[in-house]
Amino acid sequence: MESQLVSVFDNHPQDQAALELPLLAAGPWQRAVVWRDGAPVSAGHFLAHVYAVAAQLPPAPCAVNLCEDRYAFLVAFCAIALRGQMNLLPSSRAPQAVAEVMATHAGAYAVGERRPDVAPAHFHHLPSLLQVPATPADEPVPCLPADQVVAIGYTSGSTGVPKGNIKTWGNFHASNAGNCRMLHAQVGRGFHVVATVPPQHMYGLEMSVLLPLLDEAAVHAGRPFFPADVATALAEVPEPRVLVITPVHLRALVESGVRLPPIAALVSATAPMPAELAQAAETAFGAPLLEVFGSTETCVVASRRAAADEPWTLYDGVELHPQPDGTTVRAPQLDEPITLADLVTLHDGGRRFRLCGRHADLLDIAGKRASLGDLTRRLLAIPGVKDGVMLQLDGAEGLGVQRIAALAVAPDLSEAAILEALRRVVDPVFLPRPLKRVEALPRNETGKLPRAALLALLDSRA
């Protein structure tokens, strides 16, 4: 197999002095990596598929990984990396988003386990993963150079145009160590993950792809959406169970009243977690809710118990340095410090912090200050408002003041009634103009709201 191993690394220089890290780090050959159709997929079975798919991929510098089935994504992710190629992870699988990413990477192709209705150019269809290919019993676990770029993750576009962020295999090993320490302290080792978030998103990648690759964990292959589907997926994996979710999915789960199998912990990210929702979830499901803080740029760097409204605790080796327009982050997984737009106050010698909003979300109108995050929270607190968001419009009116707008999902309330309720809790200078009632907000797969989609929805209602 030595000649085959050399051939699959056709895009990466073979520097023997470079540090190499295993593609699959923990556990014996027999340990479960994935649960699929109610049955475990062993590490040996998984690696056999990775080698088989890697041998069939076309020569290229990078590939857009469009796989929806989490097992197919894992196989494709590792096969692409094994070929020395980069996984391109657009913020959406929408044809336009995929085309834009491919246009910036010459020679890119796309890969998936099923052909999309609108297939991108140079689409490679994955072979069936139902059969286990023959593989020698002594097949080694492959290693990748720590400095090999294995992925480029794109931001969600919630604050503008999506931007690409380079991730090496060493970056991912370092970031995964922090998540493992957090989860081991709460649920121990050998847990099983069910995730409602797509693997293409950095949060989904960390919690449902890196964990089974680099820890003694296994993940359910599906991506359940409806509450009953979440309950079914959890029932298909053994204890201890960890449910990886977003606040939007969690609210629907709590309000549905569905009964879940015993879970050891819930993990949430992608949007602020209201303490009231966290408390309701912990009461309903009898498990702690761990909220994690991070970004596509940094990966996860901190966690907290949202139900207790406690400060965030930084992962080992992470440092925050507040700046006038944001916060600089130093972390083991970052080759260089990165400055985020989030504003924080440090506590306990810098090991804990509280969020004070984002610099771009802070409003100063007529000498009065507020944040879009707090205004959105007040909108959502109005009885009858099911979903909503406040945003500042582009351009400015008199005296250079940018108008504030709002979108609200409130089937039983009029726009006038929502505005009247806001008047009771919001200073008049921050009342939205316009406030539009809509059937649904244009949330993406992780519950985030791309700014372009919000502006388009406002325009369509003008």
Secondary structure, 3 states (H helix, E strand, C coil): CHHHHHHHCCCCCCCCCCCEEECCCCCCCCCEEEEECCEEEEHHHHHHHHHHHHHHCCCCCEEEECCCCHHHHHHHHHHHHHCCCEEEECCCCCHHHHHHHHHCCCCCEEEECCCCCCCCCCEEECCCCCCCCCCCCCCCCCEEECCCEEEEEECCCCCCCCCEEEEEHHHHHHHHHHHHHHHHHHHCCCCEEEECCCCCCHHHHHHHHHHHHHCCCEEECCCCCCHHHHHHHHHCCCCCEEEEECHHHHHHHHHHCCCCCCCCEEEECCCCCCHHHHHHHHHHHCCCEEEEEEECCCEEEEEEEHHHCCCEEECCCCEEEEECCEEEEECCCCCCCEEECEEEEEEHHHCEEEEEEEHHHEEEECCEEEEHHHHHHHHHCCCCCCEEEEEECCCCCHHHCCCEEEEEECCCCCHHHHHHHHHCCCCHHHCCCCEEECCCCCCCCCCCCCHHHHHHHHHHCC
